[in-house]
């Protein structure tokens, strides 16, 4: 008998009901200028307007909300470069529990400060020499906390998939969905929702050129580890696809497009000047792929998930203002 999939469309729909009224239903943006440049109709799900400034709140809240009362009384732990850290901290606060968050020492200061601002205890580590997964599990076990991973968790994936569900409810049928890929939770949840609603839709992931672990893994048919990426897209600076996310993406993702840091900056500038929104580098990678012509066989109607906008003014100016 085949094993049950780690994620179903029913899980995404249940997550949508669970987060309703807590997470924001973010806007879907369009631009005639963008459509003209790309040569297609583009619908952008602006998750930079989500609580904590990124899609991560969807999955974190969906996961923490399903913990039993006795575990909520003890608290939760998470490891993250920033957005999942903030999301878990806020979810914990909303649900009346405490959070301890493991963050890399070089995470953007704005993300560290925001995580602490939501009431979490922040513990740092060196992402280039230490294993955050092992550290996170040890931290949770030592303190009796429930570990909420940033992507490798069915409830987290289901929550992230609600972004695509909402997008498709507003845009109607799309020919393709373009999604940033880090650990793979957003695209796994999004692909699960999108292909259930529209079986013919193409799912295109986007990675920074310096960190193409998912592209290599899909080509190899197994999870591949690359050196820790050094890219401005810190939210996508992962070395290996998730253990649970990869089988979902292996089944549902059609292709992976790669973008350079320079192309990401161009997309951030375009979003600021033409769409009047601020995107962090990871949140801009799908837009970068479209503007740079990285998506093959460009279809007529395209959905994009702009995953977040957590970047401080100094870094944004340093990247885009030059």
TORKOL-4160 file (C-alpha; in steps of 0.2 Angstrom, whole numbers, padded with zeros to 4 digits, m for minus):
322
<pt num="1" X="0000" Y="0000" Z="0000"/>
<pt num="2" X="0007" Y="0017" Z="m0005"/>
<pt num="3" X="0011" Y="0029" Z="0009"/>
<pt num="4" X="m0001" Y="0043" Z="0012"/>
<pt num="5" X="0005" Y="0060" Z="0005"/>
<pt num="6" X="0012" Y="0072" Z="0019"/>
<pt num="7" X="0001" Y="0085" Z="0012"/>
<pt num="8" X="m0017" Y="0086" Z="0004"/>
<pt num="9" X="m0028" Y="0099" Z="m0003"/>
<pt num="10" X="m0040" Y="0096" Z="0012"/>
<pt num="11" X="m0025" Y="0101" Z="0023"/>
<pt num="12" X="m0023" Y="0117" Z="0014"/>
<pt num="13" X="m0042" Y="0121" Z="0015"/>
<pt num="14" X="m0043" Y="0117" Z="0034"/>
<pt num="15" X="m0028" Y="0128" Z="0037"/>
<pt num="16" X="m0037" Y="0142" Z="0027"/>
<pt num="17" X="m0051" Y="0140" Z="0039"/>
<pt num="18" X="m0040" Y="0140" Z="0054"/>
<pt num="19" X="m0030" Y="0156" Z="0050"/>
<pt num="20" X="m0045" Y="0166" Z="0044"/>
<pt num="21" X="m0047" Y="0182" Z="0054"/>
<pt num="22" X="m0030" Y="0180" Z="0061"/>
<pt num="23" X="m0018" Y="0181" Z="0045"/>
<pt num="24" X="m0021" Y="0194" Z="0033"/>
<pt num="25" X="m0029" Y="0191" Z="0016"/>
<pt num="26" X="m0016" Y="0200" Z="0006"/>
<pt num="27" X="m0020" Y="0209" Z="m0010"/>
<pt num="28" X="m0017" Y="0203" Z="m0028"/>
<pt num="29" X="m0008" Y="0216" Z="m0038"/>
<pt num="30" X="m0008" Y="0219" Z="m0057"/>
<pt num="31" X="0002" Y="0231" Z="m0068"/>
<pt num="32" X="0000" Y="0235" Z="m0086"/>
<pt num="33" X="0018" Y="0240" Z="m0087"/>
<pt num="34" X="0024" Y="0223" Z="m0080"/>
<pt num="35" X="0012" Y="0214" Z="m0092"/>
<pt num="36" X="0019" Y="0223" Z="m0107"/>
<pt num="37" X="0037" Y="0220" Z="m0101"/>
<pt num="38" X="0034" Y="0201" Z="m0098"/>
<pt num="39" X="0022" Y="0198" Z="m0112"/>
<pt num="40" X="0009" Y="0190" Z="m0101"/>
<pt num="41" X="m0005" Y="0194" Z="m0088"/>
<pt num="42" X="0004" Y="0194" Z="m0071"/>
<pt num="43" X="m0005" Y="0192" Z="m0054"/>
<pt num="44" X="0006" Y="0196" Z="m0039"/>
<pt num="45" X="0001" Y="0189" Z="m0022"/>
<pt num="46" X="0008" Y="0203" Z="m0011"/>
<pt num="47" X="0014" Y="0193" Z="0005"/>
<pt num="48" X="0024" Y="0208" Z="0010"/>
<pt num="49" X="0008" Y="0214" Z="0017"/>
<pt num="50" X="0006" Y="0199" Z="0028"/>
<pt num="51" X="0008" Y="0199" Z="0047"/>
<pt num="52" X="0026" Y="0200" Z="0051"/>
<pt num="53" X="0029" Y="0205" Z="0033"/>
<pt num="54" X="0030" Y="0188" Z="0025"/>
<pt num="55" X="0020" Y="0172" Z="0021"/>
<pt num="56" X="0028" Y="0163" Z="0035"/>
<pt num="57" X="0015" Y="0168" Z="0048"/>
<pt num="58" X="0002" Y="0157" Z="0039"/>
<pt num="59" X="0012" Y="0141" Z="0042"/>
<pt num="60" X="0018" Y="0145" Z="0059"/>
<pt num="61" X="0001" Y="0150" Z="0066"/>
<pt num="62" X="m0007" Y="0134" Z="0058"/>
<pt num="63" X="0006" Y="0123" Z="0066"/>
<pt num="64" X="0006" Y="0131" Z="0083"/>
<pt num="65" X="m0013" Y="0132" Z="0084"/>
<pt num="66" X="m0014" Y="0113" Z="0083"/>
<pt num="67" X="m0003" Y="0110" Z="0098"/>
<pt num="68" X="m0012" Y="0102" Z="0113"/>
<pt num="69" X="m0015" Y="0113" Z="0128"/>
<pt num="70" X="m0001" Y="0105" Z="0139"/>
<pt num="71" X="0012" Y="0109" Z="0125"/>
<pt num="72" X="0006" Y="0127" Z="0123"/>
<pt num="73" X="0009" Y="0129" Z="0142"/>
<pt num="74" X="0027" Y="0124" Z="0139"/>
<pt num="75" X="0031" Y="0134" Z="0124"/>
<pt num="76" X="0038" Y="0132" Z="0106"/>
<pt num="77" X="0055" Y="0133" Z="0098"/>
<pt num="78" X="0060" Y="0137" Z="0080"/>
<pt num="79" X="0076" Y="0140" Z="0069"/>
<pt num="80" X="0076" Y="0153" Z="0055"/>
<pt num="81" X="0085" Y="0166" Z="0046"/>
<pt num="82" X="0072" Y="0179" Z="0050"/>
<pt num="83" X="0054" Y="0177" Z="0043"/>
<pt num="84" X="0049" Y="0161" Z="0051"/>
<pt num="85" X="0057" Y="0167" Z="0067"/>
<pt num="86" X="0046" Y="0182" Z="0068"/>
<pt num="87" X="0031" Y="0172" Z="0062"/>
<pt num="88" X="0033" Y="0159" Z="0076"/>
<pt num="89" X="0036" Y="0172" Z="0089"/>
<pt num="90" X="0020" Y="0181" Z="0084"/>
<pt num="91" X="0010" Y="0165" Z="0083"/>
<pt num="92" X="0016" Y="0160" Z="0100"/>
<pt num="93" X="0011" Y="0177" Z="0107"/>
<pt num="94" X="m0006" Y="0176" Z="0099"/>
<pt num="95" X="m0009" Y="0159" Z="0106"/>
<pt num="96" X="m0003" Y="0164" Z="0123"/>
<pt num="97" X="0013" Y="0154" Z="0124"/>
<pt num="98" X="0032" Y="0158" Z="0124"/>
<pt num="99" X="0044" Y="0156" Z="0110"/>
<pt num="100" X="0063" Y="0153" Z="0109"/>
<pt num="101" X="0070" Y="0156" Z="0092"/>
<pt num="102" X="0087" Y="0150" Z="0085"/>
<pt num="103" X="0094" Y="0163" Z="0072"/>
<pt num="104" X="0110" Y="0164" Z="0062"/>
<pt num="105" X="0122" Y="0177" Z="0069"/>
<pt num="106" X="0122" Y="0186" Z="0052"/>
<pt num="107" X="0103" Y="0187" Z="0050"/>
<pt num="108" X="0097" Y="0204" Z="0046"/>
<pt num="109" X="0097" Y="0215" Z="0061"/>
<pt num="110" X="0079" Y="0221" Z="0058"/>
<pt num="111" X="0073" Y="0203" Z="0058"/>
<pt num="112" X="0082" Y="0199" Z="0074"/>
<pt num="113" X="0075" Y="0214" Z="0083"/>
<pt num="114" X="0057" Y="0211" Z="0076"/>
<pt num="115" X="0058" Y="0193" Z="0083"/>
<pt num="116" X="0063" Y="0199" Z="0100"/>
<pt num="117" X="0050" Y="0213" Z="0099"/>
<pt num="118" X="0036" Y="0199" Z="0097"/>
<pt num="119" X="0042" Y="0193" Z="0114"/>
<pt num="120" X="0053" Y="0179" Z="0109"/>
<pt num="121" X="0070" Y="0174" Z="0116"/>
<pt num="122" X="0083" Y="0174" Z="0103"/>
<pt num="123" X="0098" Y="0162" Z="0103"/>
<pt num="124" X="0111" Y="0164" Z="0089"/>
<pt num="125" X="0122" Y="0152" Z="0080"/>
<pt num="126" X="0135" Y="0152" Z="0065"/>
<pt num="127" X="0126" Y="0146" Z="0049"/>
<pt num="128" X="0142" Y="0142" Z="0040"/>
<pt num="129" X="0150" Y="0131" Z="0054"/>
<pt num="130" X="0135" Y="0124" Z="0064"/>
<pt num="131" X="0120" Y="0113" Z="0060"/>
<pt num="132" X="0104" Y="0123" Z="0064"/>
<pt num="133" X="0093" Y="0108" Z="0063"/>
<pt num="134" X="0103" Y="0098" Z="0076"/>
<pt num="135" X="0104" Y="0114" Z="0087"/>
<pt num="136" X="0086" Y="0117" Z="0085"/>
<pt num="137" X="0081" Y="0099" Z="0090"/>
<pt num="138" X="0093" Y="0100" Z="0105"/>
<pt num="139" X="0086" Y="0117" Z="0111"/>
<pt num="140" X="0068" Y="0110" Z="0110"/>
<pt num="141" X="0072" Y="0094" Z="0119"/>
<pt num="142" X="0082" Y="0103" Z="0133"/>
<pt num="143" X="0068" Y="0115" Z="0137"/>
<pt num="144" X="0053" Y="0104" Z="0133"/>
<pt num="145" X="0048" Y="0115" Z="0119"/>
<pt num="146" X="0038" Y="0110" Z="0103"/>
<pt num="147" X="0049" Y="0112" Z="0088"/>
<pt num="148" X="0041" Y="0121" Z="0073"/>
<pt num="149" X="0052" Y="0119" Z="0058"/>
<pt num="150" X="0052" Y="0133" Z="0045"/>
<pt num="151" X="0046" Y="0121" Z="0031"/>
<pt num="152" X="0048" Y="0103" Z="0035"/>
<pt num="153" X="0031" Y="0100" Z="0044"/>
<pt num="154" X="0014" Y="0096" Z="0036"/>
<pt num="155" X="0005" Y="0109" Z="0046"/>
<pt num="156" X="0018" Y="0122" Z="0041"/>
<pt num="157" X="0017" Y="0117" Z="0022"/>
<pt num="158" X="m0002" Y="0117" Z="0023"/>
<pt num="159" X="m0003" Y="0135" Z="0030"/>
<pt num="160" X="0009" Y="0141" Z="0017"/>
<pt num="161" X="m0002" Y="0134" Z="0003"/>
<pt num="162" X="m0016" Y="0146" Z="0008"/>
<pt num="163" X="m0007" Y="0160" Z="m0001"/>
<pt num="164" X="m0009" Y="0151" Z="m0018"/>
<pt num="165" X="m0027" Y="0146" Z="m0013"/>
<pt num="166" X="m0032" Y="0164" Z="m0010"/>
<pt num="167" X="m0022" Y="0170" Z="m0026"/>
<pt num="168" X="m0032" Y="0158" Z="m0037"/>
<pt num="169" X="m0049" Y="0162" Z="m0028"/>
<pt num="170" X="m0046" Y="0180" Z="m0034"/>
<pt num="171" X="m0037" Y="0179" Z="m0050"/>
<pt num="172" X="m0047" Y="0164" Z="m0057"/>
<pt num="173" X="m0038" Y="0150" Z="m0068"/>
<pt num="174" X="m0019" Y="0153" Z="m0071"/>
<pt num="175" X="m0008" Y="0144" Z="m0083"/>
<pt num="176" X="0007" Y="0145" Z="m0072"/>
<pt num="177" X="0012" Y="0149" Z="m0054"/>
<pt num="178" X="0029" Y="0156" Z="m0050"/>
<pt num="179" X="0035" Y="0154" Z="m0032"/>
<pt num="180" X="0052" Y="0157" Z="m0023"/>
<pt num="181" X="0060" Y="0141" Z="m0016"/>
<pt num="182" X="0070" Y="0140" Z="0000"/>
<pt num="183" X="0067" Y="0124" Z="0010"/>
<pt num="184" X="0052" Y="0121" Z="m0001"/>
<pt num="185" X="0037" Y="0123" Z="0011"/>
<pt num="186" X="0029" Y="0138" Z="0001"/>
<pt num="187" X="0030" Y="0129" Z="m0016"/>
<pt num="188" X="0025" Y="0112" Z="m0009"/>
<pt num="189" X="0009" Y="0120" Z="m0001"/>
<pt num="190" X="0006" Y="0131" Z="m0016"/>
<pt num="191" X="0008" Y="0117" Z="m0029"/>
<pt num="192" X="m0004" Y="0106" Z="m0018"/>
<pt num="193" X="m0017" Y="0119" Z="m0019"/>
<pt num="194" X="m0015" Y="0125" Z="m0036"/>
<pt num="195" X="m0014" Y="0108" Z="m0045"/>
<pt num="196" X="m0030" Y="0103" Z="m0035"/>
<pt num="197" X="m0039" Y="0118" Z="m0042"/>
<pt num="198" X="m0032" Y="0118" Z="m0059"/>
<pt num="199" X="m0023" Y="0101" Z="m0064"/>
<pt num="200" X="m0015" Y="0109" Z="m0079"/>
<pt num="201" X="m0006" Y="0123" Z="m0071"/>
<pt num="202" X="0013" Y="0124" Z="m0072"/>
<pt num="203" X="0022" Y="0126" Z="m0056"/>
<pt num="204" X="0039" Y="0135" Z="m0058"/>
<pt num="205" X="0050" Y="0137" Z="m0043"/>
<pt num="206" X="0064" Y="0151" Z="m0042"/>
<pt num="207" X="0080" Y="0150" Z="m0033"/>
<pt num="208" X="0095" Y="0161" Z="m0032"/>
<pt num="209" X="0109" Y="0156" Z="m0044"/>
<pt num="210" X="0121" Y="0153" Z="m0030"/>
<pt num="211" X="0110" Y="0141" Z="m0021"/>
<pt num="212" X="0101" Y="0129" Z="m0033"/>
<pt num="213" X="0099" Y="0114" Z="m0022"/>
<pt num="214" X="0081" Y="0111" Z="m0027"/>
<pt num="215" X="0085" Y="0112" Z="m0045"/>
<pt num="216" X="0100" Y="0100" Z="m0043"/>
<pt num="217" X="0090" Y="0088" Z="m0032"/>
<pt num="218" X="0075" Y="0087" Z="m0045"/>
<pt num="219" X="0087" Y="0084" Z="m0059"/>
<pt num="220" X="0096" Y="0070" Z="m0048"/>
<pt num="221" X="0080" Y="0062" Z="m0042"/>
<pt num="222" X="0086" Y="0064" Z="m0024"/>
<pt num="223" X="0090" Y="0077" Z="m0012"/>
<pt num="224" X="0107" Y="0085" Z="m0016"/>
<pt num="225" X="0117" Y="0096" Z="m0004"/>
<pt num="226" X="0126" Y="0112" Z="m0010"/>
<pt num="227" X="0138" Y="0123" Z="m0001"/>
<pt num="228" X="0129" Y="0136" Z="0010"/>
<pt num="229" X="0124" Y="0149" Z="m0003"/>
<pt num="230" X="0131" Y="0167" Z="m0002"/>
<pt num="231" X="0117" Y="0177" Z="m0009"/>
<pt num="232" X="0107" Y="0193" Z="m0005"/>
<pt num="233" X="0092" Y="0182" Z="m0004"/>
<pt num="234" X="0095" Y="0176" Z="0014"/>
<pt num="235" X="0078" Y="0168" Z="0015"/>
<pt num="236" X="0083" Y="0156" Z="0001"/>
<pt num="237" X="0101" Y="0153" Z="0008"/>
<pt num="238" X="0099" Y="0134" Z="0011"/>
<pt num="239" X="0110" Y="0120" Z="0006"/>
<pt num="240" X="0097" Y="0105" Z="0005"/>
<pt num="241" X="0079" Y="0104" Z="0001"/>
<pt num="242" X="0067" Y="0098" Z="0015"/>
<pt num="243" X="0065" Y="0080" Z="0019"/>
<pt num="244" X="0046" Y="0081" Z="0018"/>
<pt num="245" X="0044" Y="0095" Z="0006"/>
<pt num="246" X="0055" Y="0087" Z="m0008"/>
<pt num="247" X="0044" Y="0072" Z="m0012"/>
<pt num="248" X="0029" Y="0084" Z="m0014"/>
<pt num="249" X="0039" Y="0096" Z="m0025"/>
<pt num="250" X="0047" Y="0081" Z="m0035"/>
<pt num="251" X="0029" Y="0076" Z="m0039"/>
<pt num="252" X="0021" Y="0093" Z="m0043"/>
<pt num="253" X="0035" Y="0106" Z="m0048"/>
<pt num="254" X="0038" Y="0107" Z="m0067"/>
<pt num="255" X="0054" Y="0117" Z="m0067"/>
<pt num="256" X="0066" Y="0128" Z="m0057"/>
<pt num="257" X="0072" Y="0145" Z="m0064"/>
<pt num="258" X="0088" Y="0153" Z="m0057"/>
<pt num="259" X="0091" Y="0171" Z="m0055"/>
<pt num="260" X="0107" Y="0181" Z="m0051"/>
<pt num="261" X="0108" Y="0194" Z="m0037"/>
<pt num="262" X="0109" Y="0208" Z="m0049"/>
<pt num="263" X="0093" Y="0202" Z="m0057"/>
<pt num="264" X="0085" Y="0201" Z="m0040"/>
<pt num="265" X="0090" Y="0219" Z="m0037"/>
<pt num="266" X="0082" Y="0225" Z="m0053"/>
<pt num="267" X="0066" Y="0216" Z="m0048"/>
<pt num="268" X="0066" Y="0225" Z="m0031"/>
<pt num="269" X="0069" Y="0242" Z="m0040"/>
<pt num="270" X="0055" Y="0238" Z="m0052"/>
<pt num="271" X="0043" Y="0233" Z="m0038"/>
<pt num="272" X="0047" Y="0249" Z="m0028"/>
<pt num="273" X="0046" Y="0261" Z="m0043"/>
<pt num="274" X="0032" Y="0254" Z="m0053"/>
<pt num="275" X="0022" Y="0243" Z="m0041"/>
<pt num="276" X="0025" Y="0255" Z="m0026"/>
<pt num="277" X="0029" Y="0240" Z="m0014"/>
<pt num="278" X="0045" Y="0235" Z="m0005"/>
<pt num="279" X="0051" Y="0217" Z="m0007"/>
<pt num="280" X="0065" Y="0209" Z="0002"/>
<pt num="281" X="0077" Y="0199" Z="m0010"/>
<pt num="282" X="0069" Y="0182" Z="m0007"/>
<pt num="283" X="0052" Y="0190" Z="m0010"/>
<pt num="284" X="0058" Y="0197" Z="m0027"/>
<pt num="285" X="0065" Y="0182" Z="m0035"/>
<pt num="286" X="0049" Y="0176" Z="m0044"/>
<pt num="287" X="0047" Y="0194" Z="m0051"/>
<pt num="288" X="0066" Y="0194" Z="m0056"/>
<pt num="289" X="0063" Y="0177" Z="m0066"/>
<pt num="290" X="0049" Y="0185" Z="m0076"/>
<pt num="291" X="0058" Y="0201" Z="m0079"/>
<pt num="292" X="0075" Y="0193" Z="m0084"/>
<pt num="293" X="0066" Y="0180" Z="m0096"/>
<pt num="294" X="0071" Y="0165" Z="m0085"/>
<pt num="295" X="0054" Y="0156" Z="m0087"/>
<pt num="296" X="0053" Y="0145" Z="m0102"/>
<pt num="297" X="0037" Y="0143" Z="m0113"/>
<pt num="298" X="0029" Y="0159" Z="m0105"/>
<pt num="299" X="0011" Y="0156" Z="m0104"/>
<pt num="300" X="m0003" Y="0169" Z="m0105"/>
<pt num="301" X="m0009" Y="0171" Z="m0087"/>
<pt num="302" X="0004" Y="0169" Z="m0073"/>
<pt num="303" X="0003" Y="0170" Z="m0054"/>
<pt num="304" X="0017" Y="0176" Z="m0043"/>
<pt num="305" X="0019" Y="0174" Z="m0025"/>
<pt num="306" X="0030" Y="0189" Z="m0019"/>
<pt num="307" X="0034" Y="0180" Z="m0002"/>
<pt num="308" X="0039" Y="0195" Z="0009"/>
<pt num="309" X="0046" Y="0213" Z="0012"/>
<pt num="310" X="0056" Y="0212" Z="0027"/>
<pt num="311" X="0071" Y="0223" Z="0024"/>
<pt num="312" X="0077" Y="0238" Z="0033"/>
<pt num="313" X="0079" Y="0255" Z="0025"/>
<pt num="314" X="0098" Y="0255" Z="0025"/>
<pt num="315" X="0100" Y="0238" Z="0017"/>
<pt num="316" X="0086" Y="0242" Z="0004"/>
<pt num="317" X="0095" Y="0258" Z="0000"/>
<pt num="318" X="0112" Y="0250" Z="m0001"/>
<pt num="319" X="0105" Y="0237" Z="m0013"/>
<pt num="320" X="0093" Y="0247" Z="m0024"/>
<pt num="321" X="0100" Y="0264" Z="m0023"/>
<pt num="322" X="0116" Y="0261" Z="m0030"/>
